[in-house]
């Protein structure tokens, strides 16, 4: 057990002190700080520190109608940052002034015989499409008011015509989640799926790289004779796993502190996904469980596959099946966000290599019986034990194999070598 602890500590400390770990941690820490303070950072680039909004100057050209005044009144309510003025010059002259930058956009307005407003919006760029959308909405209101006047409709009658349909959704099953709960669950599950996917992918590769590096330095020949392979493989897996948890813990602490110190409103937007209600907390707990299961599953697979190669350059080839399984699980999980009750999503959630991502999606999106994730977790644990037992055999023989070959057929040869030891 002492040797197990030594290998675990060595794997952990080597990665914690490595330059790649420090640089990666710092980069993602800065990204988290920037993301949680995005609104404050962008306001620094606005005029007067973001205290005043820049006016978007729009000149309205119209021949017969009198829409500019109504449009200015509407924009005063809808979007005060849009300044509406009426063009006194001809259309050609106004277009020339627009090209010279005297104002931001030119809106040409005409009205047909049936009372339909036709507008042509001209600007240097269409990137500020929010302005044109607000103008279109205001013109729609003006057109409705003009139609109401022609038909002698009162304000209440016009409001009734424009009143949206009241449409609510509910499920007759009491345990089913509401539409609001589903939206919150979908956002939270999406974030956690991404975290699980990236963590499993990165740290599995890290384990395989460490095994291949030790093998290339011939250190493995000494270790294999003094420490049982099963202890070696799980000591490395646990050591790298602790590295991953340390890194995620650092980011979680930084993110929490940054959010609380940002000064921005924590209501609405992306923050609505993290209300930490009872449902959200249970989803996070399941996320931690499936993260640990997914990590140990793919890390065990990556460790003994990494023992088959003699050069780190060959890792990508031998780890291709692992990457395909991880990507496949992620694709199924993302599809499950839209259709969590699909039949093939239910079936694949019980396949151990897909369980960490797909079953987690079902748990987060649906109110399924406890026995379903329990069975999936049990199957995944059994798969990890089988992979650990078989992986130890491959690991023991694989670390003694040298050469350029890195195909999966070397597994059989590695098992034969382990029997001779």
Secondary structure, DSSP 8 states (H G I E B T S, - for coil): -HHHHHHHHHHHHHHHHSHHHHHHHHHHHHHHHHHHTHHHHHHTTSGGGGTS---EEEEEEESS---HHHHHHHHHHH-TTEEEEE--S-HHHHHHHHHTTSSSEEEEEEE-TTS-EEEEEEES-SS-HHHHHHHHHHHHHHHHHHHHHHTT--HHHHHHHH---------SSTTS--HHHHHHHHHHHHHHHHHHHHHHHHHHHHHHHHHHHHHHTTHHHHHHHHS-HHHHHHHHHHHHHHHHHHHHHHHHHHHHHHHHHS-S--SSGGGGGG---HHHHHHHHHHHHHHHHHHHHHHHHHHHHHTT-SSGGGHHHHTHHHHHHHHHHHHHHHHHHH-TT-HHHHHHTTSHHHHHHHHHHHHHHS---HHHHHHHHHHHHHHHHHHHHHHHHHHHHHTT--SS--STTHHHHHHHHHHH-
